[in-house]
Amino acid sequence: MKISVVIVNHNVRCFIEQCLNSVIKASAGLDVEIFVVDNASTDDSRQVLPSKFPTVQFKWNSHNLGFSKANNSVLRETKGTHILFLNPDTLIPENALVKCLRFFKDNPDAGALGVHMIDGKGRFLKESKRGFPSPGNAFWKMTGLSSLFPNSGYFSGYYAGHLPAHKTASVEVLSGAFFMITEKMLTRIGGFDPDYFMYGEDIDLSYRVKKTGFKNYYFSEVSILHFKGESTTQDSPDIKNHFFGAMSLFINKHIEGAAIKKKMLHYGVSFFKKVSAISFKKNKSDFSEKKTGEMEKAMLIVANQEHFNEMLQMLKESPEPICITGRVASMETDNDPCSGHLDQLNEILTSTHSNTVLFCESPELSYYRIIEAMKSNCGSASFLIHSEFSSSIIGSSFAEDWKNKITEINLSNQE
C-alpha cells in the first residue's frame, strides 16, 4: 500500500517546516509520496522549502485557489492507494501512518478515517468527530445547549457528544485537518467540491462518503497536534463569512425535505453569524486592553543539556519577555542538572509557577512523546515546539523564525 500526503500551504512556512519533518519521520519504512500545494504565499516558503525537502513535490499557484481546488489540483498526480489530506499547522507522531494503514486493512468497510486531535494546550479538539449539521444539531449548537450537555447524543449531536474521545467508532463527519481516504473512494465520489473555498469541504466530503454505504471512522488510537487556524485569522470577518457561507452551501446541496426546513436552517445560520460578529467586536476590544506584562512567558524547556543551552542563546533575542524557569530532562538517564524528568512535568509546572513549555524535538524526544506529554498535561500550560531540523519555534498563535538570529549569535561568539 502506498500513501499520498497532500498539504496546502498559505503563508505558514514556520509551521509547514515542522509538519513536513513529522510526516517524513512517520514515513520511515513505508511507501509515501508528499505533495505541497502553495496557494500564492507571500512569505519565504518558495525560497526555503524546496531545498530543505528535496523529496517533496511542490506546486506553486499564482493565486489563492482555496482549500478544495488546491487539493484537487494534484489528485491526478498521486499514485497512492490511500490519500491523506493534512493541514500545514499539524504535527503527526511517528506511528501515525502505519497505524492508519493497519486500520484500513482490518476494517474493509472504512471509506475515510480521522484521528484524535489536540490543540496547542493539549486539549481535545471536539471537531475530531462530528455529526452532520442537521436542523436539530444546528439548533442545539446555536442555542448553547450543546455546551450545557456535552456528553448528550441528542443535545450535542454536532460534536458526537455521546462518543467518548478515547473510543474508536463510526461517525458522520471527519475533520479536514487530517482526512485519510482510499483512492478507490476518492475516485468514486470525485474529490473535494470546488464550490467550497474554505470550511465545510470536509463536511461535504464526509457526507458523500457516507452516501456510498462505506463508513467514516474516528480512530482514537492515533493522536495528532493541530495548532488550528495558524494560516488564517480565525476571528476575522472574512473568515467568518467563509464559514457561514459554507454552511449555507451545504444546506442548499444536501439538506432534503420541505422548503420550510431549509428556510429555518438559513435563518439560523444568519442569526448565528450576527451573534458571532458581536462576539468578534467584544473579543477584539478585550484583547486590545491587555498589557504586555500580563503576557510574559514563564518557560520550562524540555531538552538535553546541549539543546537547552542553544535555546537559552536563541531566546535572548526574543521580542517578548521570557523568564526561563528550568530545564526538564527528556530521558530518565539524563544526569545533567535539571528540574526533573518529563514524567514529572505537571509537578514541575506547579512548583516553578510556569505557564509555557518549550519542547525541543530530537531523536530522544520524538513527536509521539511530545504529543503524549501534552495530552497528559492538558490545559496546564501553553506548549511550543522546536525541531533540530528547523530554525523555527512554533505554537498556537506563535511562530518565529530564528535563522538570522542564530547567525548573528554565532558570529558574535566567534569574535
Buried (B, 14 or more C-beta within 10 A) or exposed (E): EBBBBBBBBBBBBBBBBBBBBBBBBBBEEEEBBBBBBBBBBEBEBBEBBBEBBEEBBBBBBEEBBBBBBBBBBBBEEBEBBBBBBBBBBBBBBBBBBBBBBEBBEEBEEBBBBBBBBBBBBBEBBBBBBBBBBBBEBBBBBBEEBBEEEEEBEEBBBBBBBBBEBEEBBBBBBBBBBBBBBBBEBBEEBEBBBBBBBBBBBBBBBBBBBBEEEBBBBBBBBBBBBBBBBBBBEEBEEEBBBBBBBBBBBBBEEBBEEEEEBBEBBBEBBEEBBEEBEEEBEEEEEEEEEEEEEEEEBBBBBBBBBEBBEBBEBBBEEBEEEBEBBBBBBBEEEBEEEBBBBBEBBBEBBEEBEBBBBBBBBBEBBBBBBBBBBBBEBBEBBBBBBBBEBBBBBBBBEBBBBBEEBBEEBEEEEEE
